[in-house]
Structure formats: C-alpha cells, structure tokens
C-alpha cells in the first residue's frame, strides 16, 4: 500500500472498473448511450443539412425548402438538446453512485482490516483514498466515458456524412490522424506515472495536515509554526512541480492534434476545391463535407486530450484496488464457531509474537489468568505488556503457541464472539464527535437510557455529565476535545461497564484521573471486576496491589509472577519497581 504499485495495464484496470463498479448500473449506461446515439445522429443530420441549404436554397432558389429546412433544423436541435440533457443526467448519476459504492466498499474493507494496517499506514493517506483518489475516479469515468462513447458515436455519424458526400476526400482527410497514435500513447503512459507520484505526494500532504491539526497544541507550545509551515511548503512545492509536469505532458496532445487537423484541412481544401472547379461535385456537397469534417474534428481532439485524464483516474483506481486487494491476515477460520464462555479462564501457552522480524515482541510467554480473578502486567515501557493484551483481542495472531479461553483456542472461534466477550478500556480513550449518551451507548447496541445512566454513575461520571451545558446530550467534539483527560477516561470506563462483558481488559485505565477521581473509579472497578476475569496493565499502585496475580514483563518475557506481598518479599524486579516509584504512587 505504498507509493510503489505493481504495473497493471490500462485495459486490465479499465475492465475491472467497468466490471466491478459500472456494470451494476448498466441500465442507466445503456440509456445514456442511447441518448448519445441520438445526439450523434442529430449532429450528423446538422452537417448533412448544409448541402440542401446551399444547393437548393441559395443556388436553385427553391422557396419551399426555405420553410422545410429551417423547420427540420429546429426539430433536430430540440431532439439533440433533450438527448444531451438525458445523457448528462444518466452519466452524472452513474458517476455519483460509483463514488458512493467505492467509498462504502473501501470503508467496509478498512474497518474489517487488521489493526496492523492502521499502524503501518498513516490515517491521512487512507483518508486521501476516500477523497482525492475516489473523486479522481468519478471525474475520469464520467468525463472520459462520456467523451469516448459520445465522441466516437458523433465521429462515426459525421464520418458517415463525409463518406456519403465524397469517399475519396474522406480518405484524404483521415490519412494524417494515424500518425498521432503512437505519440499519444507515450504521452498517456507518462501522465499515468506522474499521476501516481502526485497522488502519493498528496497523501503525504494529507498526513501532514492530519498530524498538525491533531497536534496543534504541541506545535504552538514549542513555537514550531514556522517549521511546520516550511515543511508544508516543501510538499506543496513538490505537488506544484508534479502538476506542472503533468500539464506540460497533457498540453502536448492539443498542438499535435491541431497541426494534424490543419494538415488534413489543407489537403481537403486543395483536393475538394479542384473537384468543385472541375464540376465533379457541387459547392453544397463540398461545404457539407467541410462542415462534417470540422464537427468531427472537435470530438476527436477532445478524445485525444482525455488520455491524460484517463491515466490520472487509472492511477487512482490502481491505488484503491491495491488497498482493496490486501486481505486481512486476522480473520475467521473456515468453520469457526462462537466462543462459549464458561468460567472465563485465560491461558497463554508458550506464546511468541513479533511485529516484524527485527522488531520487539514477546517470546515464549506462558501465563494463566484464573477464571474470575484479576491479573496485572507490570514492567518498563516497551516490555511487551500491551502486546499481550493485543494478542488476546486478536488484533494480531501469535506466531507460535496459542491463547485459550476456557480451553478454546481463540483462533478457532469467531472474531465477533471473541470480542463480544471482552470489554476493553485503552490508555488513550477513543471518543467520537457525538453526544455523551451516544459515546457511552457505543458499548452496547440498544442500551436503554436507564442502563446508560447507571453505567455513568458507576464510572463516577454522572455528576460531571449533568454539569455539562446539555447534560447527556452535550456534543463532546472530535476525540472528546471538549472534555478533560479524566472526564474522557471516565466515559470510556462507563462504556466498558455498559458492555458488561465476562472478560475485562484495562490498559492503564485510570492513568488520566486525579487522585480523588481514581479512588471513586477504583471502587466502581472493584464492583465491575468482581467475578470477572480481568487483565490489567497499570502503573498506579492502587491497581496493582489488589491483583490476584502479578506478572512482571521485561524484554518480552515473564521474569516474575506472584501476588504483591510475595513479590515484595522476594526482593526482585517487582520490589525494585515498587521502591523506585513508591513516593509517586506509580508502578511503570
């Protein structure tokens, strides 16, 4: 999913887009094509009408035709305009539906993808797929498809008129155009390469914006506005250079077609003039031919300029398909069955996992969390504590060994049932730009108002919620920006309480709370943890002391285990951690 993508032929990409995203709207497409056929026929009819205007009205002085021909031209114009309106509306409808389908397909795929994908890819780049890439696809496959089909049909109709008037003159007029095919194809390939680079750079810019907007307080507190502006300017300048480079390549197609068109016109005038002067054709027929040639030249020139636009859209499609074709590595096995929770005992059996071959992880971990008991993981940062919790949630799958719940390997049960059995409170609470009520209710679909309030009270959150401007209906902003860190954490704990799952996972769940709030939360957590299998990662002394079993994790291994008193008596690593942080009341 990086900027270097496998080369896929233009035809293969076009075929896939048509099959997967245009084909469902084939009825609208057929209707649009029928409208285009009518427009093409009307254009050809207008070109043909030039001959009787000159020959029968101006030369033969036929007064009857002075009424018939203008009326016919008017009717043709009405029919063509109506068909053109229909064509535009059908194609815009298809374009918007394709965008909506692709956005939902991409969103669904990403939501169901591995957590690792979001760690590997900055959110700004993924957002760029939803905005820039998909909109490029819409612009390409509505404008290019319309220009290609409508232009081809119109050109066929007009060339038909030209052959009807003089087939020799038509062959002379068209002789120069095959010369342009090879240069146009080369230009098209160059545009696609530049488009890949531009879209990758635009993804970098989106990442930068996302980082700055989320970290604006850090930027300002360190007076780094000028530095960030300079960093953004570098990317913007790179984007500008790529845009101008693409413009130069695309602009080359128009002069090429202009020169060929003028060459063809010169040949037509020379040969056609001789035919008129020698009496082999009439002025009306020649003028009608010239009119058809000029009308046909416009869509031909337009289609030649669409190559660059097409390649930009195909570059976007290639990037989108690259995301969609990346299957999740963590998924249900064939025949996976729902997890059956009995007592809720959790076992890690010789578990080994690394995020990458040369990255830290955990090595040969064996531990047990007895049913209904609380286990705590302590140790220095980077030791592997969060990794163990991530593996239990199956955010990642183990490389070796296995994790079991009540004797069931978690890889053999459905992901939905596994995660339904757990309530997770992360260190950095994830809240949505919605009401307080909606954020708590996220823990259990269909929760009643009474259940939400009970969960808030148990999390020591009800009092501050009612003090908010609209109480439970207060919108808290993106990531809960309108709340303090402690308030955000209490809402996350209330959400976990509402879920009421048999297994509870707390990743430093009280880290953002002041001492007074922590005491009230600990009381609530004690009620919530009673009878539940609980895995705690914490640096707060109050959380660790009451655990049934404590595992000290260091460099991806369990080096000590036991309860607080036993570990303190042993005088080992846990004792040193405790002594080092006792004054602050913290164990890291």
C-alpha positions in Angstrom: 0.0 0.0 0.0 2.9 2.3 -0.5 3.6 4.6 -3.4 5.3 1.9 -5.4 2.5 -0.1 -7.0 2.6 -3.1 -9.4 2.1 -2.1 -13.0 -1.3 -3.0 -14.3 -2.2 -2.5 -17.9 -4.7 0.3 -18.8 -7.0 -2.3 -20.4 -7.0 -4.5 -17.3 -7.8 -1.6 -15.0 -10.5 -0.3 -17.3 -12.1 -3.7 -17.5 -12.0 -4.1 -13.7 -13.6 -0.7 -13.1 -16.3 -1.4 -15.6 -17.0 -4.9 -14.3 -17.0 -4.1 -10.6 -18.4 -0.6 -10.5 -20.0 0.4 -13.8 -21.7 -2.9 -14.6 -24.3 -2.7 -11.8 -25.6 0.5 -13.5 -25.7 -1.0 -17.0 -29.4 0.1 -17.5 -28.5 3.7 -16.8 -25.4 3.3 -19.0 -27.5 1.8 -21.9 -29.9 4.7 -21.5 -27.0 7.2 -21.6 -25.6 5.5 -24.7 -29.0 5.7 -26.5 -29.1 9.4 -25.7 -25.5 9.8 -27.1 -26.6 8.0 -30.3 -29.4 10.4 -30.7 -27.0 13.4 -30.1 -24.6 11.9 -32.6 -27.4 11.4 -35.2 -28.6 15.0 -34.7 -25.0 16.3 -35.2 -24.6 14.3 -38.4 -28.0 15.5 -39.6 -27.0 19.1 -39.0 -23.8 18.6 -41.0 -25.8 16.9 -43.9 -28.4 19.8 -43.9 -25.7 22.2 -45.1 -25.8 20.7 -48.6 -29.5 21.3 -49.3 -29.2 24.8 -47.8 -26.6 25.8 -50.3 -27.7 23.7 -53.4 -31.5 24.0 -53.1 -32.0 27.4 -51.4 -29.1 29.6 -52.5 -28.3 28.1 -55.9 -31.6 26.5 -57.1 -33.8 29.3 -55.3 -36.3 26.6 -54.1 -38.7 28.6 -51.9 -40.4 25.6 -50.5 -37.1 24.4 -49.0 -36.8 27.8 -47.3 -39.6 26.7 -44.9 -38.9 23.0 -44.7 -35.1 23.1 -44.0 -35.2 25.7 -41.1 -38.1 23.7 -39.5 -36.1 20.5 -39.8 -33.0 22.1 -38.3 -35.1 23.4 -35.4 -36.7 20.0 -34.7 -33.3 18.3 -34.9 -31.9 20.9 -32.4 -34.8 20.2 -29.9 -34.2 16.4 -30.2 -30.5 16.7 -29.8 -30.8 19.1 -26.8 -33.2 16.7 -25.0 -31.0 13.7 -25.7 -27.9 15.6 -24.4 -29.7 16.5 -21.2 -30.6 12.9 -20.7 -27.1 11.8 -21.4 -25.6 14.2 -18.8 -28.0 13.2 -16.1 -27.6 9.5 -16.6 -23.8 9.8 -16.6 -23.7 12.0 -13.5 -26.0 9.6 -11.7 -23.7 6.7 -12.6 -20.6 8.7 -11.5 -22.0 9.6 -8.1 -23.3 6.1 -7.5 -19.9 4.7 -8.3 -18.3 7.1 -5.8 -20.7 6.1 -3.1 -20.2 2.4 -3.8 -16.5 2.7 -3.8 -16.4 4.7 -0.6 -18.6 2.2 1.2 -16.6 -0.7 -0.2 -13.3 0.9 0.9 -14.7 1.9 4.3 -16.1 -1.6 4.9 -12.7 -3.2 3.9 -10.7 -0.9 6.1 -12.9 -1.3 9.2 -12.6 -5.1 8.9 -8.8 -4.9 8.2 -6.1 -5.7 10.7 -5.1 -3.2 13.3 -1.6 -3.6 11.9 -2.7 -1.9 8.7 -3.5 1.3 10.6 -0.2 1.1 12.4 1.6 0.8 9.0 -0.4 3.4 7.2 -0.9 7.0 8.4 -4.6 7.9 8.6 -4.0 10.8 6.3 -3.0 8.5 3.5 -6.1 6.4 4.0 -8.3 9.5 4.1 -6.7 10.6 0.8 -8.1 7.4 -0.8 -11.6 8.3 0.2 -11.3 11.9 -1.1 -8.8 12.5 -3.7 -8.5 9.1 -5.3 -12.2 8.3 -5.5 -13.1 11.8 -6.8 -10.4 11.4 -9.5 -12.1 8.1 -10.5 -15.5 9.8 -10.7 -14.2 12.7 -12.8 -12.4 10.3 -15.1 -15.0 7.7 -15.6 -17.9 10.1 -16.1 -16.0 12.6 -18.3 -13.8 10.1 -20.2 -16.6 7.6 -20.6 -18.9 10.3 -21.9 -16.3 11.8 -24.2 -15.2 8.4 -25.5 -18.7 7.0 -26.2 -20.3 10.2 -27.3 -17.3 11.4 -29.2 -16.9 8.0 -31.0 -20.6 7.9 -32.0 -20.6 11.5 -33.1 -17.4 11.0 -35.1 -18.9 7.9 -36.8 -22.0 9.8 -37.7 -20.1 12.7 -39.2 -17.5 10.5 -41.0 -20.6 8.7 -42.4 -21.8 12.0 -43.8 -18.3 12.7 -45.2 -18.2 9.3 -46.9 -21.7 10.0 -48.3 -20.5 13.3 -49.8 -17.1 12.1 -51.1 -15.3 8.9 -50.1 -12.0 9.9 -51.7 -12.0 13.2 -49.9 -12.8 11.4 -46.7 -9.7 9.1 -47.0 -7.5 12.1 -47.7 -8.9 13.9 -44.6 -8.3 11.0 -42.3 -4.9 9.9 -43.6 -2.9 12.1 -41.3 -4.5 11.0 -38.0 -3.0 7.5 -37.6 0.4 9.3 -37.3 -0.7 10.6 -33.8 -1.5 7.3 -32.3 2.0 6.3 -31.1 2.9 9.7 -29.6 -0.4 10.0 -27.8 0.1 6.6 -26.2 3.5 7.6 -25.0 2.1 10.8 -23.5 -0.6 8.8 -21.8 1.8 6.5 -20.1 3.9 9.4 -18.9 0.8 11.1 -17.4 -0.1 7.9 -15.5 3.4 7.7 -14.0 3.2 11.4 -12.9 -0.3 10.8 -11.6 1.0 8.0 -9.3 3.7 10.3 -7.9 1.2 13.2 -7.5 -1.3 11.1 -5.6 1.4 9.7 -3.3 2.6 13.2 -2.6 -0.9 14.4 -1.9 -1.3 11.5 0.6 1.9 12.8 2.3 0.3 16.3 2.5 -2.9 14.9 4.0 -0.8 13.1 6.6 1.0 16.3 7.4 -2.3 18.2 7.8 -3.7 15.4 10.0 -0.7 15.5 12.3 -0.7 19.3 12.6 -4.4 19.6 13.3 -4.3 16.9 15.9 -1.1 18.2 17.5 -1.7 21.9 17.2 -1.2 22.5 20.9 2.2 20.8 20.7 3.1 22.9 17.7 2.2 26.1 19.4 3.7 25.3 22.8 7.1 24.7 21.1 6.8 27.7 18.8 7.1 25.4 15.7 4.6 27.2 13.5 7.3 28.4 11.1 8.9 25.0 11.0 5.6 23.3 10.1 4.8 26.0 7.5 8.2 25.3 5.9 7.5 21.5 6.0 4.1 22.0 4.3 5.7 24.4 1.7 8.1 21.7 0.6 5.3 19.3 -0.1 3.1 21.9 -1.8 6.0 22.9 -4.0 6.6 19.2 -4.9 2.9 18.9 -5.7 3.1 22.1 -7.9 6.1 20.7 -9.8 4.3 17.4 -10.5 1.1 19.2 -11.5 3.0 21.5 -14.0 4.9 18.5 -15.3 1.7 16.6 -15.9 0.2 19.8 -17.5 3.1 20.0 -19.9 2.7 16.4 -21.0 -1.0 16.7 -21.3 -0.8 20.0 -23.2 1.4 18.5 -25.8 -1.5 16.5 -27.2 -3.5 19.5 -28.2 -0.9 21.2 -30.5 -0.2 17.8 -32.1 -3.8 17.3 -33.0 -4.0 21.0 -34.1 -1.1 20.5 -36.6 -2.6 17.3 -37.9 -6.0 18.9 -38.2 -4.6 21.8 -40.2 -2.7 19.5 -42.4 -5.8 17.5 -43.1 -7.8 20.7 -43.7 -5.2 22.0 -46.2 -5.4 18.7 -48.2 -9.2 18.7 -48.1 -9.4 22.3 -49.4 -6.8 21.6 -52.2 -8.4 18.4 -53.4 -12.1 19.5 -52.8 -11.5 22.8 -54.5 -10.3 21.0 -57.6 -13.3 18.8 -57.5 -15.7 21.8 -57.4 -13.8 23.7 -60.1 -13.9 20.7 -62.4 -17.6 20.2 -61.8 -17.2 16.7 -60.2 -19.1 17.9 -57.0 -21.3 20.8 -56.0 -20.5 23.6 -53.7 -23.2 22.4 -51.3 -21.7 18.9 -51.1 -18.2 20.3 -50.6 -19.4 22.7 -47.9 -21.4 20.0 -46.2 -18.2 17.8 -46.2 -16.2 20.7 -44.7 -18.9 21.2 -42.0 -18.9 17.5 -41.1 -15.1 17.4 -41.0 -14.9 20.4 -38.7 -17.6 18.9 -36.4 -15.8 15.6 -36.3 -12.5 17.3 -35.5 -13.9 18.7 -32.2 -14.7 15.3 -30.5 -11.6 13.7 -32.0 -9.5 16.5 -30.5 -11.4 16.2 -27.2 -10.8 12.5 -27.0 -7.1 12.9 -27.7 -6.9 15.2 -24.7 -8.7 12.7 -22.5 -5.7 10.3 -22.4 -4.1 12.2 -19.5 -7.3 12.4 -17.6 -7.9 8.7 -18.1 -4.5 7.8 -16.8 -5.0 10.0 -13.7 -8.2 8.1 -13.0 -6.5 4.8 -13.6 -3.6 5.7 -11.3 -6.2 6.4 -8.6 -8.1 3.2 -9.3 -4.8 1.3 -9.1 -4.1 2.7 -5.6 -7.7 1.9 -4.5 -7.6 -1.6 -5.7 -4.2 -2.0 -4.1 -5.9 -1.3 -0.7 -9.0 -3.5 -1.5 -6.8 -6.4 -2.7 -4.9 -6.5 0.6 -6.7 -9.3 2.6 -6.8 -9.1 6.4 -4.4 -11.7 8.0 -6.6 -11.9 11.1 -9.9 -13.4 10.2 -12.2 -16.2 10.9 -11.1 -19.7 10.0 -13.4 -21.7 7.8 -15.9 -23.3 10.2 -15.0 -21.1 13.1 -17.6 -21.5 15.9 -18.8 -19.0 18.5 -16.8 -18.7 21.7 -18.6 -20.4 24.6 -17.7 -18.7 27.9 -17.9 -21.0 30.9 -15.8 -19.6 33.8 -13.6 -17.4 31.7 -10.1 -18.7 32.4 -7.4 -17.3 30.0 -4.2 -19.2 29.2 -1.1 -18.1 27.2 0.7 -21.2 26.2 4.3 -20.6 25.0 3.2 -17.6 23.0 5.7 -15.9 20.7 5.0 -12.9 18.5 6.9 -10.2 16.7 5.5 -7.2 14.8 8.3 -7.7 12.3 11.4 -10.0 12.1 13.6 -7.3 13.6 11.0 -5.7 15.9 10.3 -6.2 19.6 7.5 -8.5 20.7 7.0 -11.3 23.2 9.0 -14.6 23.5 7.7 -17.9 24.8 5.2 -16.4 27.2 3.3 -18.8 29.4 0.8 -17.4 31.9 -2.6 -18.1 33.3 -5.5 -15.7 34.4 -7.7 -17.8 36.6 -11.4 -17.6 36.0 -13.0 -14.6 37.8 -9.6 -13.4 39.0 -7.5 -10.3 38.3 -4.1 -10.5 36.7 -1.8 -7.5 36.3 1.0 -6.9 33.9 3.8 -4.6 35.1 7.2 -3.6 33.8 9.1 -1.0 32.0 7.6 0.6 28.8 8.2 -1.5 25.7 8.5 -4.7 27.6 5.5 -6.3 25.8 2.6 -5.7 28.2 0.3 -4.1 25.6 1.3 -6.7 23.0 -0.1 -9.5 25.3 -3.4 -7.6 25.5 -3.5 -7.0 21.8 -2.9 -10.7 21.1 -5.8 -11.7 23.4 -8.1 -9.4 21.5 -6.7 -10.9 18.2 -5.6 -7.5 16.9 -2.7 -9.7 15.9 -2.3 -13.5 15.7 0.5 -15.3 17.6 3.5 -16.6 15.6 3.9 -19.6 17.9 2.0 -21.1 20.8 -1.7 -20.4 21.5 -4.0 -18.4 23.6 -7.1 -20.1 25.0 -10.3 -19.1 26.8 -11.8 -21.9 28.8 -9.7 -24.3 26.7 -10.8 -22.9 23.3 -8.0 -21.6 21.1 -9.1 -18.1 20.2 -8.0 -18.7 16.6 -10.7 -21.3 16.3 -13.6 -19.1 17.4 -15.3 -16.2 15.5 -13.8 -12.8 16.0 -17.2 -11.3 16.7 -17.9 -13.7 19.6 -14.4 -13.3 21.0 -14.5 -9.6 21.1 -18.1 -9.6 22.3 -16.9 -11.4 25.4 -14.4 -8.6 26.3 -14.7 -5.0 27.5 -11.6 -3.0 26.6 -10.6 0.3 28.2 -7.4 1.6 26.4 -5.0 4.1 27.9 -6.0 6.7 25.3 -9.8 6.7 25.4 -11.4 6.8 21.9 -14.4 9.1 21.9 -16.5 10.3 18.9 -17.7 13.7 17.9 -21.2 12.9 19.2 -23.2 13.2 22.4 -22.1 11.9 25.8 -25.1 9.5 25.6 -24.0 8.1 22.2 -20.4 7.6 23.4 -21.4 5.6 26.4 -24.1 3.7 24.4 -21.4 2.6 22.0 -20.6 -0.1 24.5 -23.9 -2.0 23.9 -26.2 -1.7 21.0 -29.8 -0.9 22.0 -28.9 0.1 25.6 -31.7 1.9 27.5 -31.4 5.3 29.0 -31.5 3.8 32.5 -28.6 1.5 31.7 -26.6 4.4 30.3 -27.1 6.5 33.4 -26.3 3.5 35.7 -23.1 2.9 33.8 -22.2 6.6 34.1 -22.8 6.6 37.8 -20.7 3.5 38.4 -17.9 5.2 36.5 -18.2 8.3 38.6 -19.2 10.3 35.5 -22.8 11.2 36.1 -22.1 14.2 38.2 -19.8 16.0 35.7 -22.1 14.9 32.8 -25.1 16.6 34.3 -23.0 19.8 34.8 -22.3 20.0 31.0 -24.3 22.5 29.0 -26.8 19.9 27.6 -26.0 17.1 30.0 -26.1 13.7 28.3 -27.0 15.5 25.0 -23.8 17.5 25.0 -21.7 17.0 21.9 -18.1 16.5 23.1 -16.2 17.2 19.9 -13.7 15.1 17.9 -11.8 12.7 20.3 -13.7 14.3 23.2 -11.7 17.5 22.8 -14.2 19.5 24.9 -13.6 17.3 28.0 -10.7 16.9 30.3 -8.5 13.8 30.2 -10.1 12.4 33.3 -13.6 13.0 32.0 -12.8 11.3 28.8 -11.4 8.3 30.6 -14.5 8.0 32.8 -16.7 7.9 29.7 -14.6 5.1 28.3 -14.9 3.2 31.6 -18.7 3.8 31.6 -18.8 2.4 28.1 -17.0 -0.8 29.3 -19.3 -1.1 32.3 -22.3 -0.8 30.0 -21.0 -3.7 27.8 -21.0 -5.9 30.9 -18.7 -8.5 29.3 -17.3 -11.5 31.2 -13.6 -10.6 30.5 -12.3 -7.1 31.3 -9.2 -5.6 29.8 -7.8 -2.4 31.4 -4.8 -0.8 29.7 -3.8 1.9 32.3 -7.5 2.8 32.5 -7.0 5.2 35.4 -3.9 6.9 34.1 -5.7 10.2 33.3 -7.5 10.5 36.6 -6.7 12.7 39.6 -6.3 11.0 43.0 -9.9 11.8 44.1 -11.4 10.6 40.9 -9.2 7.5 40.9 -10.4 6.5 44.3 -14.1 6.6 43.2 -13.2 4.8 40.0 -11.4 2.1 41.8 -14.5 1.4 43.9 -16.5 1.2 40.7 -13.9 -1.0 39.1 -13.8 -3.3 42.1 -17.6 -3.9 41.6 -17.1 -4.4 37.9 -14.2 -6.7 38.3 -15.9 -8.9 40.9 -16.4 -12.4 39.4 -14.9 -11.3 36.1 -11.6 -12.4 34.5 -9.6 -9.2 34.4 -6.3 -8.4 32.8 -4.8 -5.1 33.9 -1.9 -3.1 32.6 -1.3 -0.3 35.1 1.3 1.9 36.7 -0.9 3.0 39.6 -0.1 1.4 42.9 -3.7 1.0 43.9 -4.5 -1.1 40.8 -1.6 -3.4 41.3 -1.7 -4.2 45.0 -5.2 -5.8 44.9 -4.5 -8.1 41.9 -4.7 -11.8 42.5 -1.6 -12.4 40.4 1.1 -10.0 39.1 3.3 -10.8 36.1 6.5 -8.8 35.6 7.2 -8.4 31.9 10.7 -7.5 30.8 12.1 -7.6 27.2 9.1 -9.7 26.0 9.4 -12.3 28.8 7.8 -13.1 32.1 10.6 -12.8 34.7 8.5 -12.9 37.9 5.0 -13.8 39.0 3.0 -13.9 42.2 0.9 -11.6 44.4 2.0 -8.2 45.7 3.2 -9.5 49.1 5.0 -12.5 47.7 6.8 -10.4 45.1 7.8 -7.8 47.6 9.2 -10.4 49.9 11.2 -11.9 47.0 13.2 -8.6 46.6 13.4 -9.0 42.8 12.4 -6.8 39.9 8.9 -6.1 41.2 10.3 -5.0 44.5 12.7 -2.6 42.8 9.9 -1.2 40.6 7.8 -0.6 43.7 10.6 1.0 45.7 11.6 3.3 42.7 8.1 4.7 42.4 6.5 4.4 45.8 6.9 8.1 46.5 4.9 8.9 43.4 2.4 6.0 44.0 3.2 4.8 40.5 4.5 1.5 39.0 5.5 1.6 35.4 
